[in-house]
Amino acid sequence: MKPEAPPCPRSGEGHVRRVGVEIEFAAIAPLAAAGLVQENYGGKIRRLSPHRIKVVDTRWGDFTIELDAKYAHPDAKVIQKAEAKGSEDEWSHLRLELHNRTRELIGDAVAGIVPTEIVCPPIPWLALNELDLLFNALRAQGARDTRDSLLYGFGLHLNPEVPGTDTATLLAHLRAYLILAEWLREEIDIDITREVLPHANPFSKEYALKVLDPDYAPDLDTLIADYIEANPTRNRELDLYPLFAYLRPDYPSEYLSDELVKPRPTFHYRLPNAQLSQPDWSAVAEWNRWVEVERLAADPERLAERGADYLEHHRRSSVTRWLERLKEWMKDT
């Protein structure tokens, strides 16, 4: 499968737009997964801690492979505090050793429950099919995915570089996403575990109605403020906090300054399942679905028409009927 071209294949700076990919799975430890990354893309393995590995200097940059559990890794603040006191402070040194060992044991204990996560460096969208090498290697080594256990709610996240940072562009993409969200969920067939867990919750209907109102014309700060008010959580199917933190690093909000929010000029699309058990599934499959959002966003007339239809339906009709209309539209595109 080849990646489909988005309407804006290049960034505002002129380079081919890039996409960050994050994939979660079980049954392969971080060090073993790092070996698969190195086998396919070169680079050098650096062990940062027992459950966090980097593969540096690959053809695209650095991969990070880790257990996706905060307390499985040493706390950077604890390390910095110990280093500030110096190696001659024996008590501080012992406390750091105990901290590191405790975190390692926590990681060992949860390794069968929490996923291993590979965070890929930004990759040109044209090269996304080259991740098939890694996904196939993970399959061959027995990686387990979302459908393998009721305990697993593993996802694949895409971080497409935005085609532009002006508010009109961001608003168009948010509107397009809100319109197509139900279709995306149907196409992806969201796993029941991921439906129950809060990691990729849908936007509220009230927020969608507000944003899709044709009179809604916010500046960037208003767009951010309205988003925070309606979505006081990172756990949205399309998480805009990393993008807003990049665009407005001084914006006065705890949500944008959260240590888990990584500022970057990308959309953070959290919806897709990790489906390594399906041989024909890949990052490209999810990218091609995402491109439908970008195509709608890039067509102002169609976007306005679909937005008006959304408003009409959701002010008086059920979501089921809306989904049927979406299916009809997508057959015609």
Salt bridges, closest charged atoms under 4 A:
GLU4 OE1 - ARG295 NH2 2.87
GLU22 OE1 - HIS157 ND1 3.37
GLU22 OE2 - ARG264 NH2 3.76
ASP57 OD2 - LYS44 NZ 3.65
GLU66 OE1 - ARG52 NE 2.50
GLU97 OE2 - HIS93 NE2 3.13
GLU104 OE1 - ARG101 NH1 3.21
ASP108 OD1 - HIS51 NE2 3.02
GLU130 OE1 - ARG59 NH1 2.48
GLU161 OE2 - HIS15 NE2 2.83
GLU161 OE1 - ARG18 NE 3.63
GLU186 OE2 - LYS327 NZ 3.25
ASP189 OD2 - ARG147 NH2 3.82
ASP191 OD1 - ARG147 NE 3.22
GLU195 OE1 - ARG185 NH1 3.40
ASP221 OD1 - ARG248 NE 2.71
GLU237 OE1 - ARG185 NE 3.09
ASP250 OD1 - ARG248 NH1 2.30
GLU259 OE2 - LYS70 NZ 3.17
GLU286 OE2 - ARG289 NH1 2.92
GLU292 OE2 - ARG295 NH1 3.07
GLU294 OE2 - ARG17 NH2 2.72
ASP299 OD2 - ARG302 NE 3.38
ASP309 OD2 - ARG325 NH1 3.60
GLU312 OE2 - ARG316 NH2 2.74
GLU324 OE2 - LYS327 NZ 3.80
